[in-house]
């Protein structure tokens, strides 16, 4: 568990022992594990093999592979790797010129398309309207719509020359709804970003239009139908956002880059509005005023689109935002930045994490890391570049090769400081203890009051 004695802003230096075998560090920690750690302390540095063979479970993490070799595995969706396959469905080849590699990729891409079209897309859409799957939005599941349970598919009709989106519940293995009917042309799934509220009543999509502008579309989901009720145009193509896990639908963490280009916020009526609501005249058009020029992060009330907190960001030269993700308890917000270079060759990509408090947006820590060659932030899976969190939200794990010259992929585990709220500390302690005795939350839910039961399971507290 972490303590509250280290919340000032500073850069974290990852300390690596002189021992040439990094797994010995974790074995030593396992045998002499203290009860408490300081916030931001690195408590484990191990090889990826040792991580998979016991270290992840020991430190309270769910099983997770940080590697991606473009093979069929369950990192992004059951049986499929979304980043390495889905956005290349209609390109026919990857970076390699090998015919054997292209053929293998084509076969896997075909299986991916057929899997979703047969199991999840209604026949009226796939057959009558001639829509076929062309990608998975948001890439790997850890930064997806609902941490892997819900994904968004980009589908395109050659006959209609239109793009729309399908939301699929992988846990229940069912179709949720279709979004958008007025997106002309084939849109690249890599340029689309989406987020779904915790109660699945709202979906926000950043979409590049054929005219060159990028828009932010807001949809309400009502009985398997989506209705557009707001559009902001234009927005920056790098804009990212994530619903706060502690709110059902009202709070959004929002990152964007503001320029001198004036933006508009257009509201539409929801009653009797078809899916292609943006083709109708908006009932209200307002100037969209942004609090800063340049990059900034803010907390927004989605219902009123009012900003409660905002923070200007200073991004290092040559870096860009890759992902934005909350810890499961909503206490921390982690922004992952990567350099702008292509690393498909021999060069080593560099990334860093900026960790912000989820309620105040105060930057608490910056962690630098470095990865092995051929891990390219532009052309490969985000999985090796995205951090994960322990079941009790007290620890963060990520890939790195810093301090070993890029020879071997390693996994580092960092302790996150406790939040000041007593109930948050108690939740961490309970879940941490259950993990220690190999128990599950379901084992104690019948003995707890209803509100405590929901809190232990990270159910949202606010609307």
C-alpha positions as CSV (number, residue, x, y, z in Angstrom):
1,X,0.0,0.0,0.0
2,X,1.1,3.6,-0.5
3,X,1.4,6.4,1.9
4,X,0.7,10.1,1.6
5,X,4.2,11.5,2.1
6,X,5.1,12.2,-1.5
7,X,2.7,14.2,-3.6
8,X,4.9,17.1,-4.7
9,X,5.6,17.5,-8.4
10,X,9.0,16.0,-9.4
11,X,10.5,13.7,-11.9
12,X,10.7,10.0,-10.9
13,X,14.1,8.3,-11.4
14,X,13.7,4.6,-11.8
15,X,16.4,2.9,-9.7
16,X,17.8,-0.3,-11.1
17,X,20.1,-2.5,-9.1
18,X,23.5,-3.5,-10.4
19,X,22.5,-7.1,-10.5
20,X,22.5,-8.2,-14.1
21,X,19.4,-10.4,-13.6
22,X,16.5,-8.0,-13.1
23,X,14.2,-10.9,-11.9
24,X,16.4,-11.1,-8.8
25,X,15.1,-7.7,-7.7
26,X,11.5,-9.0,-7.6
27,X,12.4,-12.2,-5.9
28,X,14.1,-10.3,-3.2
29,X,11.1,-8.1,-2.7
30,X,8.8,-11.1,-2.6
31,X,10.8,-12.6,0.2
32,X,11.2,-9.4,2.2
33,X,8.0,-7.5,1.3
34,X,7.3,-4.6,3.7
35,X,3.7,-3.8,4.7
36,X,3.9,-0.2,3.5
37,X,5.6,1.7,0.7
38,X,6.2,5.3,0.0
39,X,4.3,7.0,-2.7
40,X,5.9,6.8,-6.2
41,X,8.4,4.1,-5.0
42,X,9.4,1.5,-7.5
43,X,8.8,-1.9,-5.8
44,X,9.5,-4.2,-8.7
45,X,11.5,-4.4,-11.9
46,X,11.4,-7.8,-13.6
47,X,11.5,-9.4,-17.0
48,X,8.3,-9.9,-18.9
49,X,8.6,-13.6,-18.5
50,X,8.8,-13.3,-14.7
51,X,5.9,-10.9,-14.8
52,X,3.7,-13.5,-16.5
53,X,4.9,-16.3,-14.3
54,X,3.8,-15.0,-10.9
55,X,4.9,-11.4,-10.3
56,X,1.7,-9.8,-11.8
57,X,-0.5,-11.9,-9.5
58,X,1.8,-11.3,-6.4
59,X,1.5,-7.6,-6.7
60,X,-2.2,-7.6,-7.2
61,X,-2.6,-7.3,-11.0
62,X,-4.9,-9.1,-13.3
63,X,-3.1,-11.3,-15.9
64,X,-1.9,-9.0,-18.7
65,X,0.6,-9.3,-21.6
66,X,2.5,-6.2,-22.5
67,X,3.8,-7.5,-25.8
68,X,2.1,-7.5,-29.2
69,X,3.5,-9.6,-32.1
70,X,0.5,-9.1,-34.5
71,X,-0.8,-12.6,-33.7
72,X,-4.3,-13.5,-32.6
73,X,-4.5,-13.1,-28.8
74,X,-6.9,-11.6,-26.3
75,X,-5.3,-8.3,-25.5
76,X,-7.7,-6.1,-27.4
77,X,-10.7,-8.3,-28.0
78,X,-11.5,-12.0,-27.8
79,X,-9.1,-13.6,-30.2
80,X,-8.0,-10.4,-32.0
81,X,-5.4,-7.7,-31.7
82,X,-7.1,-4.5,-32.8
83,X,-4.2,-2.2,-33.4
84,X,-2.1,-4.5,-35.5
85,X,-4.9,-5.8,-37.7
86,X,-8.1,-3.7,-37.7
87,X,-6.8,-0.4,-39.1
88,X,-5.0,-2.3,-41.9
89,X,-8.1,-4.3,-43.0
90,X,-8.5,-2.4,-46.3
91,X,-4.8,-1.7,-47.0
92,X,-3.8,-5.3,-47.8
93,X,-0.3,-5.2,-46.4
94,X,1.8,-4.0,-43.5
95,X,5.2,-2.4,-43.5
96,X,6.9,-5.7,-44.5
97,X,7.2,-6.4,-48.2
98,X,7.2,-10.1,-47.6
99,X,4.5,-11.9,-49.6
100,X,4.2,-14.6,-47.0
101,X,3.7,-11.9,-44.3
102,X,1.1,-10.1,-46.4
103,X,-0.8,-13.3,-47.1
104,X,-0.8,-14.2,-43.4
105,X,-2.1,-10.8,-42.4
106,X,-4.7,-10.9,-45.1
107,X,-6.1,-14.2,-43.8
108,X,-6.2,-12.9,-40.2
109,X,-7.8,-9.6,-41.3
110,X,-10.5,-11.6,-43.2
111,X,-11.2,-13.7,-40.1
112,X,-11.5,-10.5,-38.0
113,X,-14.0,-9.0,-40.4
114,X,-16.0,-12.2,-40.6
115,X,-16.0,-12.7,-36.9
116,X,-17.7,-9.4,-36.1
117,X,-19.9,-9.3,-39.1
118,X,-21.3,-12.7,-38.4
119,X,-21.6,-12.5,-34.6
120,X,-22.3,-8.8,-33.8
121,X,-23.7,-6.7,-36.7
122,X,-27.4,-7.0,-37.4
123,X,-28.3,-8.5,-40.8
124,X,-30.2,-5.4,-41.8
125,X,-26.9,-3.4,-41.6
126,X,-24.4,-5.9,-42.9
127,X,-26.5,-7.5,-45.7
128,X,-29.2,-5.0,-46.8
129,X,-27.1,-1.9,-46.4
130,X,-23.8,-3.6,-47.4
131,X,-21.8,-2.4,-44.5
132,X,-18.5,-4.3,-43.6
133,X,-16.1,-3.9,-40.8
134,X,-13.0,-1.7,-41.4
135,X,-11.5,-1.2,-38.0
136,X,-11.8,-1.0,-34.2
137,X,-11.9,2.4,-32.7
138,X,-9.5,3.4,-29.8
139,X,-7.1,0.5,-30.3
140,X,-6.3,-1.7,-27.3
141,X,-8.9,-2.4,-24.7
142,X,-7.3,-0.6,-21.7
143,X,-8.1,2.7,-23.4
144,X,-11.3,1.5,-25.1
145,X,-14.9,2.5,-24.4
146,X,-15.3,0.4,-21.3
147,X,-11.9,-1.2,-20.5
148,X,-12.4,-4.1,-22.8
149,X,-16.1,-5.0,-22.2
150,X,-17.4,-2.6,-24.9
151,X,-15.8,-1.8,-28.2
152,X,-16.7,0.4,-31.2
153,X,-16.4,-0.9,-34.7
154,X,-16.0,1.3,-37.8
155,X,-18.1,0.0,-40.7
156,X,-18.3,1.2,-44.2
157,X,-20.7,0.7,-47.1
158,X,-19.2,0.7,-50.6
159,X,-22.7,1.1,-52.1
160,X,-23.8,4.1,-49.9
161,X,-20.2,5.5,-49.6
162,X,-20.9,6.2,-45.9
163,X,-19.2,5.3,-42.6
164,X,-21.0,4.6,-39.4
165,X,-20.1,3.0,-36.0
166,X,-21.3,0.0,-34.2
167,X,-21.0,-0.5,-30.4
168,X,-20.6,-4.1,-29.3
169,X,-20.8,-5.5,-25.8
170,X,-18.1,-8.3,-25.7
171,X,-19.0,-9.5,-22.2
172,X,-22.6,-10.1,-23.1
173,X,-21.7,-10.8,-26.8
174,X,-24.4,-8.6,-28.2
175,X,-25.0,-5.6,-30.4
176,X,-25.7,-2.4,-28.5
177,X,-26.5,0.3,-31.1
178,X,-25.3,2.0,-34.3
179,X,-24.0,5.6,-34.4
180,X,-24.0,8.1,-37.2
181,X,-25.6,8.0,-40.6
182,X,-24.2,11.1,-42.3
183,X,-20.4,10.5,-42.3
184,X,-19.5,10.5,-46.0
185,X,-16.6,8.5,-47.4
186,X,-14.4,5.9,-45.7
187,X,-12.9,7.3,-42.4
188,X,-9.6,6.0,-41.1
189,X,-10.3,4.3,-37.7
190,X,-6.9,5.4,-36.4
191,X,-8.1,9.1,-36.6
192,X,-11.3,8.4,-34.6
193,X,-11.5,8.6,-30.9
194,X,-14.6,7.7,-28.8
195,X,-15.7,7.4,-25.2
196,X,-18.9,5.9,-23.6
197,X,-20.4,6.9,-20.3
198,X,-20.5,4.4,-17.4
199,X,-24.3,4.1,-17.7
200,X,-24.0,3.7,-21.5
201,X,-26.5,6.5,-22.1
202,X,-24.0,8.8,-23.9
203,X,-21.3,8.4,-26.5
204,X,-18.8,11.1,-27.6
205,X,-17.0,10.6,-30.9
206,X,-14.2,12.6,-32.5
207,X,-14.5,12.2,-36.2
208,X,-12.6,13.7,-39.2
209,X,-15.0,14.8,-41.9
210,X,-14.3,14.6,-45.6
211,X,-14.1,18.4,-45.9
212,X,-11.1,18.5,-43.7
213,X,-12.6,19.6,-40.4
214,X,-12.7,17.4,-37.3
215,X,-15.8,17.4,-35.2
216,X,-16.9,16.3,-31.7
217,X,-20.3,14.6,-31.9
218,X,-22.4,13.9,-28.8
219,X,-25.0,11.1,-28.9
220,X,-27.6,9.9,-26.5
221,X,-28.4,6.2,-26.6
222,X,-32.1,5.3,-26.2
223,X,-33.3,1.7,-26.7
224,X,-30.6,0.7,-29.3
225,X,-30.9,4.0,-31.1
226,X,-28.4,6.9,-31.0
227,X,-29.5,10.5,-31.3
228,X,-27.1,13.3,-32.0
229,X,-27.7,16.2,-29.6
230,X,-24.6,18.3,-29.8
231,X,-21.7,19.0,-32.2
232,X,-18.5,21.1,-31.6
233,X,-16.7,22.1,-34.8
234,X,-13.9,22.3,-35.5
235,X,-11.7,20.6,-32.8
236,X,-8.1,19.6,-33.0
237,X,-7.3,16.1,-34.4
238,X,-5.3,15.3,-31.2
239,X,-8.3,15.8,-28.9
240,X,-8.9,13.0,-26.5
241,X,-11.3,12.5,-23.6
242,X,-12.4,9.9,-21.1
243,X,-15.5,9.7,-18.8
244,X,-14.7,9.7,-15.1
245,X,-15.4,6.2,-13.7
246,X,-16.8,7.7,-10.5
247,X,-19.6,9.5,-12.4
248,X,-22.4,7.8,-14.3
249,X,-22.4,10.3,-17.2
250,X,-21.7,13.8,-16.2
251,X,-17.9,14.2,-15.8
252,X,-15.4,14.1,-18.6
253,X,-11.6,14.6,-18.7
254,X,-11.0,16.5,-21.8
255,X,-7.6,17.2,-23.6
256,X,-7.2,19.3,-26.7
257,X,-5.1,21.9,-28.4
258,X,-6.6,25.3,-28.9
259,X,-5.7,27.6,-31.8
260,X,-7.0,30.9,-33.1
261,X,-9.6,29.2,-35.3
262,X,-13.1,30.0,-34.0
263,X,-15.2,27.0,-33.0
264,X,-19.0,26.6,-32.7
265,X,-21.1,24.5,-30.4
266,X,-24.4,23.4,-32.0
267,X,-27.3,21.9,-30.1
268,X,-30.0,19.7,-31.6
269,X,-33.4,18.7,-30.4
270,X,-33.6,15.1,-29.3
271,X,-37.3,14.5,-29.7
272,X,-38.2,12.7,-32.9
273,X,-34.7,13.2,-34.2
274,X,-33.3,10.5,-36.6
275,X,-29.8,9.2,-36.3
276,X,-28.6,11.6,-39.0
277,X,-29.6,14.6,-36.8
278,X,-26.7,16.8,-37.9
279,X,-28.4,17.1,-41.3
280,X,-31.2,19.1,-39.6
281,X,-30.9,22.7,-38.6
282,X,-29.5,23.1,-35.0
283,X,-31.8,24.8,-32.5
284,X,-28.9,26.7,-31.0
285,X,-25.5,27.7,-32.2
286,X,-23.0,29.2,-29.7
287,X,-19.4,30.3,-30.0
288,X,-17.2,27.7,-28.3
289,X,-14.7,29.6,-26.0
290,X,-11.6,27.7,-24.9
291,X,-9.8,28.7,-21.7
292,X,-6.3,28.5,-23.0
293,X,-4.3,28.8,-26.2
294,X,-2.2,25.7,-26.8
295,X,-2.5,22.3,-25.0
296,X,-4.8,22.1,-22.0
297,X,-6.6,19.5,-19.8
298,X,-9.9,20.2,-18.2
299,X,-12.8,18.6,-16.3
300,X,-16.2,19.2,-18.0
301,X,-19.8,18.7,-17.1
302,X,-21.1,16.9,-20.1
303,X,-24.7,17.9,-19.6
304,X,-24.1,21.6,-19.5
305,X,-20.6,21.6,-21.2
306,X,-19.3,23.8,-18.4
307,X,-15.7,23.6,-17.3
308,X,-15.1,23.0,-13.5
309,X,-11.3,22.7,-13.6
310,X,-8.7,23.4,-16.2
311,X,-4.9,23.1,-16.5
312,X,-2.6,24.4,-19.2
313,X,-0.1,21.7,-20.3
314,X,3.6,22.1,-21.2
315,X,4.4,19.2,-23.5
316,X,8.0,18.5,-24.2
317,X,9.2,19.3,-27.7
318,X,8.9,16.4,-30.1
319,X,6.3,14.6,-28.0
320,X,2.5,14.0,-28.5
321,X,-0.3,12.6,-26.3
322,X,-0.9,8.9,-27.0
323,X,-3.6,8.0,-24.4
324,X,-5.5,9.4,-21.4
325,X,-6.8,7.0,-18.8
326,X,-8.1,7.0,-15.2
327,X,-7.2,4.7,-12.4
328,X,-10.2,2.4,-11.5
329,X,-10.9,4.5,-8.4
330,X,-10.8,7.8,-10.3
331,X,-8.1,9.2,-8.0
332,X,-5.5,9.7,-10.7
333,X,-5.5,10.6,-14.3
334,X,-2.5,9.3,-16.4
335,X,-1.5,10.9,-19.7
336,X,0.9,8.9,-21.8
337,X,3.2,10.9,-24.1
338,X,5.4,9.5,-26.9
339,X,8.0,11.0,-29.2
340,X,6.9,11.9,-32.8
341,X,9.4,9.7,-34.6
342,X,8.8,6.4,-36.4
343,X,10.6,3.5,-34.6
344,X,9.9,0.7,-37.0
345,X,13.7,0.4,-37.4
346,X,16.4,0.1,-34.8
347,X,15.9,3.3,-32.8
348,X,14.5,3.2,-29.3
349,X,11.2,5.0,-28.6
350,X,11.0,7.2,-25.6
351,X,7.8,7.9,-23.6
352,X,6.7,9.4,-20.3
353,X,3.7,9.5,-18.1
354,X,2.3,12.6,-16.5
355,X,0.1,11.7,-13.5
356,X,-2.5,14.2,-12.4
357,X,-4.9,14.3,-9.5
358,X,-8.4,13.3,-10.8
359,X,-10.2,16.1,-9.0
360,X,-7.8,19.0,-8.9
361,X,-5.8,18.4,-12.1
362,X,-2.6,19.1,-10.1
363,X,0.3,17.4,-11.8
364,X,1.8,15.1,-9.2
365,X,4.6,13.1,-11.0
366,X,6.4,12.5,-14.3
367,X,7.8,9.1,-15.1
368,X,10.2,8.6,-18.0
369,X,10.6,5.2,-19.7
370,X,12.2,3.7,-22.7
371,X,11.2,0.7,-24.8
372,X,12.9,-1.9,-27.1
373,X,13.5,-1.4,-30.8
374,X,10.7,-2.0,-33.3
375,X,8.0,-0.7,-30.8
376,X,6.6,2.1,-32.9
377,X,4.0,4.5,-31.4
378,X,2.8,5.4,-34.9
379,X,2.4,2.0,-36.5
380,X,2.1,-0.6,-33.8
381,X,0.0,-1.7,-30.9
382,X,-0.4,0.8,-28.0
383,X,-0.3,-2.1,-25.5
384,X,3.4,-1.9,-24.6
385,X,3.0,1.9,-24.1
386,X,-0.1,1.9,-21.9
387,X,0.1,1.5,-18.1
388,X,-2.2,-0.9,-16.2
389,X,-3.3,-0.7,-12.6
390,X,-3.7,-3.2,-9.7
391,X,-7.1,-4.4,-8.6
392,X,-7.0,-2.1,-5.6
393,X,-5.8,0.8,-7.7
394,X,-2.7,1.4,-5.5
395,X,-0.1,0.3,-8.0
396,X,0.8,1.0,-11.6
397,X,2.7,-1.3,-14.0
398,X,4.3,-0.3,-17.3
399,X,6.9,-1.5,-19.8
400,X,10.4,-0.1,-19.8
401,X,14.0,-1.0,-20.7
402,X,15.5,2.2,-19.1
403,X,18.9,1.5,-17.5
404,X,19.5,-1.7,-19.3
405,X,20.3,-0.3,-22.8
406,X,17.2,-1.6,-24.5
407,X,18.4,-5.2,-24.3
408,X,15.3,-6.7,-22.7
409,X,11.7,-5.7,-22.1
410,X,11.0,-5.2,-18.4
411,X,8.0,-4.4,-16.3
412,X,8.2,-1.8,-13.6
413,X,5.7,-1.6,-10.7
414,X,5.2,1.8,-9.0
415,X,3.3,2.5,-5.8
416,X,0.6,5.2,-6.1
417,X,0.1,7.4,-3.0
418,X,-3.1,7.0,-1.1
419,X,-5.9,9.5,-1.6
420,X,-6.7,11.7,1.5
421,X,-10.2,10.3,1.8
422,X,-10.5,7.6,4.5
423,X,-13.1,5.6,2.6
424,X,-10.8,5.4,-0.5
425,X,-7.9,4.1,1.7
426,X,-10.2,1.5,3.3
427,X,-11.3,0.3,-0.1
428,X,-7.7,-0.2,-1.2
429,X,-7.0,-2.1,2.0
430,X,-9.9,-4.4,1.7
431,X,-9.3,-5.3,-2.0
432,X,-5.5,-5.6,-1.3
433,X,-6.2,-8.0,1.5
434,X,-8.6,-10.1,-0.6
435,X,-6.0,-10.4,-3.3
436,X,-3.4,-11.4,-0.7
437,X,-5.5,-14.3,0.5
438,X,-6.5,-15.2,-3.1
439,X,-10.1,-14.1,-2.5
440,X,-12.6,-12.2,-4.7
441,X,-14.9,-9.3,-4.1
442,X,-17.8,-11.6,-4.8
443,X,-16.8,-13.6,-1.7
444,X,-17.8,-10.8,0.7
445,X,-20.5,-8.8,-1.2
446,X,-23.3,-10.7,0.6
447,X,-22.0,-9.6,4.0
448,X,-21.7,-5.9,3.2
449,X,-24.3,-3.1,3.2
450,X,-25.6,-2.2,-0.3
451,X,-23.8,1.2,-0.6
452,X,-20.5,-0.2,0.7
453,X,-20.9,-3.2,-1.6
454,X,-21.2,-0.9,-4.6
455,X,-18.3,1.3,-3.5
456,X,-16.0,-1.8,-3.2
457,X,-16.9,-2.7,-6.7
458,X,-16.0,0.8,-8.1
459,X,-19.6,1.6,-8.9
460,X,-20.0,5.3,-9.7
461,X,-21.0,7.5,-6.8
462,X,-22.3,10.6,-8.7
463,X,-24.5,11.3,-11.6
